Amino acid sequence: MSDILNKILTVKVQEVAAAKVSKPLSVIQAEAEAANPARDFVGAIHSKIKQGFPAVIAEIKQASPSKGLLRGRVTSAASSDLTMGNTQGAEIEGFDPAEIAASYASHGAACLSVLTDKQFFMGSADYLKQARAACELPVLRKDFLLDDYQVFESRAMGADCILLIVSAFQLFPYPDEEQASDPLARMHQLELLAHSLGMAVLVEVHDADELELALQLATPLIGINNRNLRTFETRLDTTLKLLEQIPEEKIVVTESGIKTRDDVALMQAHQVNTFLVGETFMRADDPGVELERLFF
Ligand SMILES: O=C(O)c1ccccc1NCC(=O)[C@H](O)[C@H](O)COP(=O)(O)O
């Protein structure tokens, strides 16, 4: 398993255990059920594509394990190196999720993706809430989900779609005995729950073995992540190599490493019309303007 995924999931399991103590499952369930209705994530993608446009899932990500701080200025930090989850004590100014979301919406995004993981991406549930309140777009909660609790938590914070990363389920020895232990059974369980709460599911793969499992889920959204989690290298042929094995009725989402109009054209030449982009937008003065420059 990649060291970084192992590290992130180890922290995540501790965070979920702590969350269950401070807010019991019954409370988070009630919050999920009382949340505003979910927006139609898959419908927003279909609608762009039907109109002949690319469907862009525009990401709001303050920092990443591979690159450290992507947007904003550090006002204080325990360390100057904010990569690999080394973010404790860092304070940032000049990062405004509502402003970014509004800009994405007015420049043609189909959906948003908001990182909510704190330690490794400097994200938060509040960022998701602020971004969603600033526009009408459906929002993916970008985090590392393993547990039913996190599905309820996602809906409670307003998410319209959750992410299931196949390698996380395949490789991580999750200790909670009440959850199904088989990776596919566990993903099925979380997918069913997400659908019952009105949310869509983006299932993410890196290779053919993971894809085989992903295709057994009901969701139409198949994300292919071009980032190798061992080396952090992004290679767009990760997407291209898997295309042949994906039935036409599925929606392929190419994720990570999209930087130029040539990258976009390459994907479109292979009928891939749905893109998840973070870093390129986050480094731009105005992320929405950069979205329009790259895609329209
Ligand atoms: O971005 C990282 O460094 C990273 C490291 C470990 C696990 C996941 C990671 N990123 C999550 C993502 O999938 C990306 O944020 C998303 O695909 C957008 O990628 P990019 O356009 O390259 O920022």
The ligand as a Gaussian input file, in Angstrom:
#p B3LYP/6-31G(d) Opt

LIG

0 1
 O       -3.214000      15.712000      -4.223000
 C       -2.473000      14.938000      -3.585000
 O       -1.271000      15.175000      -3.319000
 C       -3.030000      13.627000      -3.064000
 C       -2.227000      12.804000      -2.300000
 C       -2.729000      11.619000      -1.766000
 C       -4.036000      11.247000      -2.001000
 C       -4.864000      12.072000      -2.771000
 C       -4.360000      13.246000      -3.294000
 N       -5.157000      14.097000      -4.023000
 C       -6.578000      13.966000      -4.120000
 C       -7.041000      14.081000      -5.499000
 O       -7.550000      13.106000      -5.993000
 C       -6.886000      15.381000      -6.236000
 O       -7.092000      16.423000      -5.334000
 C       -7.823000      15.578000      -7.425000
 O       -7.853000      14.490000      -8.277000
 C       -7.351000      16.820000      -8.225000
 O       -6.025000      16.623000      -8.662000
 P       -5.125000      17.838000      -9.179000
 O       -5.869000      18.520000     -10.299000
 O       -3.870000      17.207000      -9.670000
 O       -4.934000      18.743000      -8.017000

